[in-house]
Amino acid sequence: MIKNKKLLNILVPIIAVAIALLIGAGIIFYMGVNPLTAYYYLFTGAFDGVTPIARTLLEATPLIFTGLAVLFAFKGGMFNIGAQGQMIMAGLTAAAIGGFITNTYISNPVVILLVGGFAGFLWAAIAGYLKAKLGVHEVISTIMLNYIAISFEQYCLNYPLKAPGYNPQTPSVIEAARLGKLLDIRVPLNYGFIIALVAVFLVWFILEKTILGYHVKAVGFNPTAAENNGINVRMITIVTLGISGFLAGLGGVERVLGGVGQYAYKTGLTASYGFDGIAVALLGKNNPIGALLAAILFAALRVGGRSMQFNTDVPSQMVIMIQAIIILLIAAENMIRSWLEKGSKGGAE
């Protein structure tokens, strides 16, 4: 019997991914395509060479931020479904500062990252305040805040922040505000990826090595016991969701300053990264390193899926199906845990 919880936490997502790939292979075979050929293009499209790897890491960057955002809220016993709205508000803030303020002391990447992240902090802290003061469940409030952010995005792109022309987008941010590219290739892989790696370390450090992290986890584990031990549960609730929003906001800022949309904010720039962060956090078992690996995996599936579609008759929607199966298996992790425990026990006997 496997009793080591850390080992089980590692094995469960690995087995979930393996099973999902096997099910996907069966569906691909039913479609009349050799699964080995399809998966060859899937993985070479994501990792075979500098350019594919750069595309994968570029796609992974916002997923890392939103995955960290969701897991940080999870640690505090909350479910942040509002990372999408937090990305939008931070991205709009970054575009407004970098596109309309020409003072390089203000419009530089460091200032914009901090201010944009703070915009995400404030947007998430609204839900934290509603929960702490009025008992409003964060799932409801963050979903509603997403709708407000999406409507506000359309207003800004069509009126106050709109660049000249017909397309609903902001002006490009000035040169001094842009995040530098990591590689001299066409793919705009930028220093946002390095910032995401730093964020992984900082989240781990905060949660494992600081008093704040202890308070966050204590409140998440048992708010009543935490309050009885002198922890200000209301304040920790607001701060936890705020930090979660700050992390998601960094993902929105990176999309603007990193050149993904030609250094402007456009409709759909944040895609579905906020919601995908939930899957990243779940697959990563609410661990910062796990979230990093899960983000790279999902990014690889997306980037490789385009190559698979181009070179075979398998549609890219197959990747979405594989992701969905992975999430379902992670949600049913007790089944996999039970199988591992019984299987190993049976083998020992």
CORRA-V428130 format. One record per residue. N is the residue number from 1. RES is the residue in three letters. D_LAST is the distance of its C-alpha to the last C-alpha in Angstrom with 1 decimal. Layout:
n->(N N)
res->(RES RES)
d_last->(D_LAST D_LAST)
This chain:
n->(1 2 3 4 5 6 7 8 9 10 11 12 13 14 15 16 17 18 19 20 21 22 23 24 25 26 27 28 29 30 31 32 33 34 35 36 37 38 39 40 41 42 43 44 45 46 47 48 49 50 51 52 53 54 55 56 57 58 59 60 61 62 63 64 65 66 67 68 69 70 71 72 73 74 75 76 77 78 79 80 81 82 83 84 85 86 87 88 89 90 91 92 93 94 95 96 97 98 99 100 101 102 103 104 105 106 107 108 109 110 111 112 113 114 115 116 117 118 119 120 121 122 123 124 125 126 127 128 129 130 131 132 133 134 135 136 137 138 139 140 141 142 143 144 145 146 147 148 149 150 151 152 153 154 155 156 157 158 159 160 161 162 163 164 165 166 167 168 169 170 171 172 173 174 175 176 177 178 179 180 181 182 183 184 185 186 187 188 189 190 191 192 193 194 195 196 197 198 199 200 201 202 203 204 205 206 207 208 209 210 211 212 213 214 215 216 217 218 219 220 221 222 223 224 225 226 227 228 229 230 231 232 233 234 235 236 237 238 239 240 241 242 243 244 245 246 247 248 249 250 251 252 253 254 255 256 257 258 259 260 261 262 263 264 265 266 267 268 269 270 271 272 273 274 275 276 277 278 279 280 281 282 283 284 285 286 287 288 289 290 291 292 293 294 295 296 297 298 299 300 301 302 303 304 305 306 307 308 309 310 311 312 313 314 315 316 317 318 319 320 321 322 323 324 325 326 327 328 329 330 331 332 333 334 335 336 337 338 339 340 341 342 343 344 345 346 347 348 349)
res->(MET ILE LYS ASN LYS LYS LEU LEU ASN ILE LEU VAL PRO ILE ILE ALA VAL ALA ILE ALA LEU LEU ILE GLY ALA GLY ILE ILE PHE TYR MET GLY VAL ASN PRO LEU THR ALA TYR TYR TYR LEU PHE THR GLY ALA PHE ASP GLY VAL THR PRO ILE ALA ARG THR LEU LEU GLU ALA THR PRO LEU ILE PHE THR GLY LEU ALA VAL LEU PHE ALA PHE LYS GLY GLY MET PHE ASN ILE GLY ALA GLN GLY GLN MET ILE MET ALA GLY LEU THR ALA ALA ALA ILE GLY GLY PHE ILE THR ASN THR TYR ILE SER ASN PRO VAL VAL ILE LEU LEU VAL GLY GLY PHE ALA GLY PHE LEU TRP ALA ALA ILE ALA GLY TYR LEU LYS ALA LYS LEU GLY VAL HIS GLU VAL ILE SER THR ILE MET LEU ASN TYR ILE ALA ILE SER PHE GLU GLN TYR CYS LEU ASN TYR PRO LEU LYS ALA PRO GLY TYR ASN PRO GLN THR PRO SER VAL ILE GLU ALA ALA ARG LEU GLY LYS LEU LEU ASP ILE ARG VAL PRO LEU ASN TYR GLY PHE ILE ILE ALA LEU VAL ALA VAL PHE LEU VAL TRP PHE ILE LEU GLU LYS THR ILE LEU GLY TYR HIS VAL LYS ALA VAL GLY PHE ASN PRO THR ALA ALA GLU ASN ASN GLY ILE ASN VAL ARG MET ILE THR ILE VAL THR LEU GLY ILE SER GLY PHE LEU ALA GLY LEU GLY GLY VAL GLU ARG VAL LEU GLY GLY VAL GLY GLN TYR ALA TYR LYS THR GLY LEU THR ALA SER TYR GLY PHE ASP GLY ILE ALA VAL ALA LEU LEU GLY LYS ASN ASN PRO ILE GLY ALA LEU LEU ALA ALA ILE LEU PHE ALA ALA LEU ARG VAL GLY GLY ARG SER MET GLN PHE ASN THR ASP VAL PRO SER GLN MET VAL ILE MET ILE GLN ALA ILE ILE ILE LEU LEU ILE ALA ALA GLU ASN MET ILE ARG SER TRP LEU GLU LYS GLY SER LYS GLY GLY ALA GLU)
d_last->(9.9 13.3 15.8 18.6 21.3 23.4 20.7 20.0 23.8 24.1 21.4 22.6 26.2 25.2 23.0 25.8 28.3 26.4 25.9 29.6 30.7 28.8 30.5 33.7 33.4 33.1 36.2 38.1 37.3 38.6 41.8 42.4 41.6 39.3 36.6 36.4 40.2 40.1 37.4 39.3 42.4 40.4 39.1 42.0 44.3 42.7 42.1 44.1 47.0 48.8 50.2 47.0 45.2 48.2 48.1 44.4 45.0 48.2 46.3 43.5 46.0 46.8 43.2 42.3 45.0 44.2 40.4 41.2 43.6 41.2 38.4 40.9 41.9 38.3 37.9 40.9 39.4 41.7 41.5 44.2 45.1 48.5 47.7 49.7 52.8 52.4 52.3 55.5 57.4 56.6 57.4 60.7 61.5 60.9 63.0 65.8 66.0 65.6 67.8 70.7 71.0 72.4 72.4 69.9 69.2 67.7 66.5 64.1 60.3 59.5 61.7 60.7 57.0 57.5 59.8 57.8 54.6 56.6 57.6 54.0 53.5 56.4 55.3 51.8 53.3 55.3 52.1 51.0 54.3 54.1 50.7 51.7 55.1 54.9 51.3 51.3 47.8 47.4 46.0 49.3 51.5 50.0 50.1 53.7 54.5 53.1 55.7 58.4 57.5 57.5 60.9 62.2 61.1 63.2 66.2 66.1 65.7 68.6 70.9 71.0 68.7 69.6 70.7 73.9 73.2 71.6 67.9 66.3 65.2 66.2 68.2 66.2 65.6 67.9 66.9 66.5 63.9 61.5 58.2 58.5 56.6 53.9 54.6 57.9 56.7 57.5 54.3 55.1 52.1 53.5 52.9 51.3 48.0 48.5 49.3 46.1 44.1 46.1 45.3 41.6 42.0 44.4 42.2 39.3 41.7 43.2 40.0 38.3 41.3 44.2 45.2 45.8 42.3 41.1 43.5 42.4 38.7 39.7 41.8 39.1 36.5 38.9 42.7 43.7 42.0 43.4 46.9 46.7 46.0 49.1 47.9 50.4 48.2 50.9 51.9 48.3 47.8 51.0 50.2 46.6 47.8 50.7 48.6 46.4 49.7 50.9 47.9 48.4 52.1 51.6 50.0 53.2 55.4 53.7 54.2 58.0 58.6 56.3 58.4 56.0 58.9 61.7 61.6 62.6 60.9 60.7 59.3 55.6 55.2 52.3 50.8 47.6 46.2 46.3 44.0 41.8 41.2 39.1 36.7 36.8 35.9 33.1 31.5 32.1 30.3 33.6 33.5 36.7 35.0 32.8 35.9 37.7 35.0 34.8 38.6 38.8 36.2 38.3 41.5 40.2 39.3 42.8 44.7 42.7 43.1 46.8 46.5 44.2 46.7 49.6 48.1 46.4 46.9 44.0 45.6 44.8 43.6 40.3 39.6 40.3 37.9 35.1 35.9 35.8 32.4 31.0 32.6 31.2 27.6 28.2 29.6 26.5 24.2 22.2 21.0 19.8 18.4 16.4 15.2 14.2 12.3 10.5 10.0 8.7 6.3 5.2 5.4 3.8 0.0)
